[in-house]
């Protein structure tokens, strides 16, 4: 107020002084009224004169006092617009009692562009986004100052606490009143936190408290280890051991403590200081104390001071006493008894007082085992519970939990928005939040998962918005969806060993609509919207290798229940290699596979509704002609085998996101059975040739796969997997044939190996398909027993642990990196099976998911054990993958 008063006085003095200069003979101690006969404005270049004069509030015909408040108020109004650099008001007496007012104005310049000095070009766009400057607008001192402060704020957020920003204006010759604004940025050196000290902490050591500061961390230092390494490199082993164990040295245990405190805590964290993050960390520190029973803990002071070129922080803590729960009582609960609620709360008399745990168990527990969940899953949307400390006595606290149950809410309306490509019925059939039913938070979360799993919408933004209506006890639910394209095009090439270069072209339409096939206006590029899946793929390198694949899936057969029907087929051909390399030989070899299948799966409600059951019928025919010329070890060179099998798969999938899961699991057990021909016919297999014994394949095959996802902290996720498979015959008459066996090694992409009719299992760190044991099987030829060699295992184990972290969760390009350790092996017979005899590897990798191409990955793995056929470790291997592999 004082500042505004001084400004008004200054304006009045200025106005009277200006008027005195125009009419020095006027007696200002005796104001006199004048009639304004004209008002003009000079010095204007861009502003409209009439509009400026209207701002003053003085117009032709007005009678004003000179000297008086009218002129002073007019000047004040003009300054208030922020449009002028200088304002002068004068008048001319044109007749007795009549005057002409003249406004001499100087417009502020207009911004034509702004540039930066002292920063890299790559940062210009990022810094510009922080400014509120608009080209073509008036440039005021306030706007310039705000821009400078925003640049300072930006760089302080990056750890440049001593940054200095100045600006200057340069006339733009191309625009009359335009200026170029030039910012000069001197970032100086980045300021880092060298040390963090705690004072007053007795219950917890410095190292543990530093670990609670998630955003404010000490600068990583290697001074101690540099000394240790230097001594190790320049000392004899005996001298170095003496240094490490002598009493006046650092000692091994101290070295380990130092490493744990300064490396484990800070290795992946920045040591820059950001004020907002630092304030958040102080609150986190107090929350940590509160969770350990120190209810009265507070930060008594904190100081930030220079330490050389960096800074140090000292934090004083008043811990207070440690408290314990004593009596916990419930009030207002009618639906559930005290006993039931206390069992969910799981806090007993004498437990350490932990308000954070109280709030978690009352309102939201990640496991779903909290008070709010059991109420809201039963329709009590308006429920709330308030913890109240009713008595604090010495180190004990009595708690009263006041429950308001409210009425059970019924779902009134459910709306969906954003599904621009997907038809409404595809979304609606996945909803478990049905109008007329009781509200359930569990069903709301489950619907969120189901919509995310469809793949048609961005899983990171599938969020429901409940709109309660307390007046009538109902709730409306709105689903805002962000449509993403998940059709995939696969166009790739690769080297297929002796096959040579192989090209691949494939398309998968994940939201296909067969019913709109004749509606050409709904093609994009094919008819879309009904959630059906159409996949077509072709691979070839010319005449030598060709493969055609087709599949179609209707996820809701009949449209009323989630019974998924899938039909498909494939044809593969490989051959003519010998003849291709040596046309004079006249010998050719070939291998053909035809496969057709149909599968029907449905969702189960028991044991829970995450289970699915699938049954499929498959027919495959393998036709070989001089296949030994192709390098295969299948036990026969010219033969034909037929495979008719029924496959049943029971699976449970509860992962929360199909692209980057953070929690949940995917477990499946698949059993493939062929008819037991040897038990049904009267053939003497001891007298059959190998070709005759495999004319109709006979086996039973069991595959178990389990994958678990657990969120460690933030988006850091650990994925553990276990895979097991075994294939065997029904009896001793006939053994396992040459097909459907297990081959391990490499990326798990079958490449051209899939035409062998084998299961290709990934094992990074080892060459593709390198773990392929061989065995000899009995055959009867020309009246004598003989043996045939077959490659591939009949039993395998594999275990994987991956640590994953996302770089980008953008639906157009989801990227994450991973570190892995895995082990696996395969054997030809159960008698040779040894679950401890595993080929081990470890490495790093990355995955990128793009809707148009699916998931593409690259891994570097190091195999620690001997590669097959060698006496040395497999070593480093690079692997490329396509798609989300199960094994």
LINKA-V220560 format. One record per run of one state. SS is the DSSP state (H for helix, E for strand, C for the rest). FROM is the first residue (numbers start at 0). TO is the last residue. If there is no record, write none. Layout:
SS:FROM:TO  SS:FROM:TO
This chain:
C:0:0  H:1:21  C:22:30  E:31:41  C:42:47  H:48:55  C:56:61  E:62:65  C:66:67  H:68:79  C:80:82  E:83:94  C:95:96  E:97:106  C:107:108  E:109:116  C:117:119  H:120:127  C:128:136  E:137:137  C:138:139  H:140:156  C:157:162  E:163:170  C:171:176  E:177:185  C:186:190  E:191:198  C:199:204  H:205:211  C:212:221  H:222:233  C:234:235  H:236:244  C:245:250  H:251:263  C:264:270  E:271:271  C:272:273  H:274:290  C:291:296  E:297:306  C:307:308  E:309:317  C:318:322  E:323:330  C:331:336  H:337:344  C:345:350  E:351:351  C:352:353  H:354:362  C:363:369  H:370:375  C:376:382  E:383:392  C:393:394  E:395:403  C:404:408  E:409:416  C:417:422  H:423:427  C:428:436  E:437:437  C:438:439  H:440:453  C:454:455  E:456:456  C:457:461  E:462:468  C:469:472  E:473:479  C:480:481  E:482:482  C:483:486  E:487:494  C:495:495  H:496:498  C:499:499  E:500:511  C:512:518  H:519:521  E:522:522  C:523:525  E:526:527  C:528:530  E:531:539  C:540:543  E:544:553  C:554:561  E:562:574  C:575:575  H:576:580  C:581:581  H:582:584  C:585:588  E:589:602  C:603:609  E:610:624  C:625:625  H:626:629  C:630:632  E:633:633  C:634:637  E:638:652  C:653:662  E:663:673  C:674:675  H:676:679  C:680:683  H:684:686  C:687:688  H:689:692  C:693:694  E:695:695  C:696:698  E:699:712  C:713:714  E:715:727  C:728:740  E:741:743  C:744:744  E:745:745  C:746:751  H:752:755  C:756:757  E:758:760  C:761:761  E:762:762  C:763:769  E:770:770  C:771:772  E:773:780  C:781:782  E:783:790  C:791:791  E:792:792  C:793:793  E:794:809  C:810:811  E:812:826  C:827:828  H:829:831  C:832:837  E:838:849  C:850:852  E:853:865  C:866:871  E:872:881  C:882:886
